[in-house]
Amino acid sequence: MSAFKRWATVRDGYWFAPKLFGIGATPVTWQGWALTLGFVVLLIAAIRLLPSDTTRIIVAVVLTLTFIVISWRKTDGGWGWHWGLPD
């Protein structure tokens, strides 16, 4: 199995793989992609539809923190600094 395919394969119950470069995660399952798409849709809807700037900021911060916590907990291998494929 190639190194890239091993990177993109996660254990059962995980939705994200650690990013190849930098800190964070990349969605590699349909659940991870659905969470990412749902976050983007909700964030855009909140920014466009909520009446006041204060409400927009509060909702955006809550959505972003929720997304970060879920993706962090569902990342196989955790978050950390990475620079390319592991050897």
Buried (B, 14 or more C-beta within 10 A) or exposed (E): EEEEEEBEEBEEEBBBBBBBEEEBBBBBBEBBBEBBEEBEEBBEEBEEEBEEEEEBEEBBEEBEEEBBEBBEEBBBBEBEEBEEEEE
